[in-house]
Amino acid sequence: MIIALLVSKVLGLEVLNWLLKNFFSIWIIVIVVIFQHELRSGLARLGQQHLFLVSLGEGEIEAIIDEISDAIF
């Protein structure tokens, strides 16, 4: 379909180009509607995980605080 879109653009087939562009616009919405449950559960799972959870030692935390305070001053 993408190749057909590119070929229609190169050959100047404006009607076919318009149809294919609208086809792709509609399919994006259709895919979201069809997979809405999977998208919602995936986003919920992503929100429950702590992506940036890093366990730092007390010395490392103090070093980070010192660096931040030095940068501020």
C-alpha positions as a Markdown table, in Angstrom:
| # | Residue | x | y | z |
|---|---|---|---|---|
| 1 | Met | 0.0 | 0.0 | 0.0 |
| 2 | Ile | 2.8 | 2.4 | 0.8 |
| 3 | Ile | 4.5 | 1.6 | -2.5 |
| 4 | Ala | 1.2 | 2.2 | -4.3 |
| 5 | Leu | 1.0 | 5.6 | -2.5 |
| 6 | Leu | 4.5 | 6.5 | -3.6 |
| 7 | Val | 4.0 | 5.3 | -7.2 |
| 8 | Ser | 0.7 | 7.3 | -7.4 |
| 9 | Lys | 2.5 | 10.4 | -6.2 |
| 10 | Val | 5.3 | 10.0 | -8.7 |
| 11 | Leu | 3.0 | 9.3 | -11.6 |
| 12 | Gly | 0.7 | 12.2 | -10.6 |
| 13 | Leu | -2.4 | 10.0 | -10.1 |
| 14 | Glu | -4.1 | 12.5 | -7.8 |
| 15 | Val | -7.4 | 10.6 | -7.3 |
| 16 | Leu | -5.6 | 7.4 | -6.3 |
| 17 | Asn | -3.2 | 9.4 | -4.1 |
| 18 | Trp | -6.1 | 11.0 | -2.4 |
| 19 | Leu | -7.9 | 7.6 | -1.8 |
| 20 | Leu | -4.8 | 6.0 | -0.4 |
| 21 | Lys | -4.1 | 8.9 | 1.9 |
| 22 | Asn | -7.7 | 8.8 | 3.3 |
| 23 | Phe | -7.4 | 5.0 | 3.6 |
| 24 | Phe | -4.3 | 5.3 | 5.8 |
| 25 | Ser | -6.0 | 8.0 | 7.9 |
| 26 | Ile | -9.0 | 5.8 | 8.6 |
| 27 | Trp | -6.9 | 2.7 | 9.3 |
| 28 | Ile | -5.1 | 4.5 | 12.1 |
| 29 | Ile | -8.4 | 5.1 | 13.8 |
| 30 | Val | -9.6 | 1.6 | 13.1 |
| 31 | Ile | -6.4 | 0.1 | 14.6 |
| 32 | Val | -6.8 | 2.2 | 17.8 |
| 33 | Val | -10.4 | 1.1 | 18.2 |
| 34 | Ile | -9.7 | -2.6 | 17.5 |
| 35 | Phe | -6.8 | -2.8 | 19.9 |
| 36 | Gln | -8.1 | -0.3 | 22.6 |
| 37 | His | -8.3 | -3.0 | 25.3 |
| 38 | Glu | -4.7 | -4.1 | 24.7 |
| 39 | Leu | -3.5 | -0.5 | 24.5 |
| 40 | Arg | -5.3 | 0.4 | 27.7 |
| 41 | Ser | -3.9 | -2.6 | 29.6 |
| 42 | Gly | -0.4 | -2.0 | 28.3 |
| 43 | Leu | -0.5 | 1.6 | 29.3 |
| 44 | Ala | -1.8 | 0.6 | 32.8 |
| 45 | Arg | 0.9 | -1.9 | 33.2 |
| 46 | Leu | 3.5 | 0.7 | 32.1 |
| 47 | Gly | 2.1 | 3.1 | 34.7 |
| 48 | Gln | 2.4 | 0.6 | 37.5 |
| 49 | Gln | 6.1 | -0.2 | 36.9 |
| 50 | His | 8.8 | 2.0 | 38.3 |
| 51 | Leu | 10.9 | 2.6 | 35.2 |
| 52 | Phe | 13.4 | 4.9 | 36.9 |
| 53 | Leu | 13.7 | 3.0 | 40.2 |
| 54 | Val | 17.4 | 2.9 | 41.1 |
| 55 | Ser | 18.7 | 1.9 | 44.5 |
| 56 | Leu | 21.5 | 4.2 | 45.5 |
| 57 | Gly | 23.6 | 4.0 | 48.6 |
| 58 | Glu | 23.6 | 6.8 | 51.1 |
| 59 | Gly | 27.1 | 8.0 | 50.0 |
| 60 | Glu | 25.9 | 8.1 | 46.4 |
| 61 | Ile | 22.9 | 10.2 | 47.3 |
| 62 | Glu | 25.0 | 12.6 | 49.3 |
| 63 | Ala | 27.4 | 12.9 | 46.3 |
| 64 | Ile | 24.5 | 13.7 | 44.0 |
| 65 | Ile | 23.1 | 16.3 | 46.4 |
| 66 | Asp | 26.6 | 17.9 | 46.6 |
| 67 | Glu | 26.9 | 18.0 | 42.9 |
| 68 | Ile | 23.4 | 19.6 | 42.5 |
| 69 | Ser | 24.1 | 22.2 | 45.2 |
| 70 | Asp | 27.5 | 23.0 | 43.6 |
| 71 | Ala | 25.8 | 23.5 | 40.3 |
| 72 | Ile | 23.2 | 25.8 | 41.8 |
| 73 | Phe | 25.8 | 28.0 | 43.5 |
